[in-house]
């Protein structure tokens, strides 16, 4: 007889949302007459659903901090380029540092996560 895994996952998430622990959800699934392998699979699916829901919460502070650090790296690279150019050391090995800073800042600003 096939079991409705989606219903068990949905009900398990509701139980956890209302403060039940993983052990209590495991006991509830066992009381429903499911075998240990099915209980483990459903608990794994509940954990994945919780992680997915948590990952979808995108805190704005993370994006702002990433943007701030990216802009800071680009600004530091531009300032260092100007200072090295002014002193005539831009064509030395030190001239690679601002390029790395600017590329790193651009990559940070362009990244999704």
C-alpha positions in Angstrom: 0.0 0.0 0.0 1.6 3.3 -1.0 1.9 6.0 1.6 1.4 9.7 1.1 4.8 11.1 1.9 3.9 14.6 1.0 1.1 14.6 3.6 3.4 13.2 6.3 6.1 15.8 5.4 3.5 18.6 5.5 2.1 17.5 8.8 5.5 16.9 10.3 6.5 20.5 9.3 3.4 21.8 11.0 4.2 19.9 14.1 7.7 21.3 14.2 6.4 24.7 13.5 4.2 24.4 16.6 7.2 23.5 18.8 7.4 19.7 18.6 10.9 18.2 18.6 12.3 15.8 16.1 11.9 12.9 18.6 8.2 13.7 19.0 7.7 13.8 15.2 9.5 10.4 15.0 7.1 9.0 17.7 4.1 10.4 15.8 5.3 8.8 12.5 5.9 5.5 14.3 2.4 5.7 15.9 1.0 6.1 12.3 2.3 2.6 11.6 5.3 3.4 9.4 8.4 1.3 9.4 11.8 2.6 10.6 13.1 3.1 7.1 10.1 5.1 6.0 10.2 7.1 9.2 13.9 7.9 8.6 13.1 8.9 5.0 10.3 11.2 6.0 12.3 12.8 8.7 15.1 13.4 6.1 12.5 15.1 3.8 11.3 17.2 6.7 14.8 18.3 7.4 15.4 19.2 3.8 12.2 21.2 3.7 13.2 23.1 6.8 16.6 23.9 5.3 15.1 25.0 2.0 12.7 27.3 3.9 15.5 28.7 5.9 17.7 29.3 2.9 14.8 31.2 1.1 14.9 33.7 3.9 17.3 36.2 2.5 18.4 38.6 5.2 18.9 42.1 3.7 21.9 42.7 6.0 23.9 40.0 4.2 23.4 41.7 0.8 24.2 45.1 2.2 27.4 43.9 3.8 28.5 42.1 0.7 27.8 45.3 -1.4 29.7 47.4 1.2 32.8 45.1 1.1 32.7 44.9 -2.7 32.6 48.6 -3.1 35.3 49.0 -0.4 37.6 46.6 -2.4 37.0 48.4 -5.6 37.6 51.8 -4.0 40.8 50.5 -2.3 42.0 49.1 -5.6 41.3 52.4 -7.4 43.1 54.4 -4.7 46.1 52.1 -4.7 46.2 52.3 -8.5 46.3 56.1 -8.3 49.0 56.1 -5.5 51.2 53.6 -7.4 50.8 55.4 -10.7 51.7 58.7 -9.0 54.8 57.2 -7.5 55.8 55.5 -10.7 55.6 52.0 -9.2 52.6 50.8 -11.2 54.7 48.7 -13.6 56.3 46.8 -10.8 55.0 43.7 -9.1 53.0 45.9 -6.7 50.9 46.9 -9.6 49.1 43.6 -9.5 47.6 44.2 -6.1 45.1 46.9 -7.2 44.0 44.7 -10.1 43.4 41.8 -7.7 41.4 44.1 -5.4 39.3 45.5 -8.2 38.5 42.1 -9.6 37.7 40.7 -6.2 35.3 43.6 -5.5 33.6 43.2 -8.8 33.2 39.5 -8.3 31.7 40.1 -4.8 29.3 42.6 -6.2 28.3 40.3 -9.1 27.9 37.2 -7.0 24.4 36.0 -6.2 25.0 34.6 -2.7 
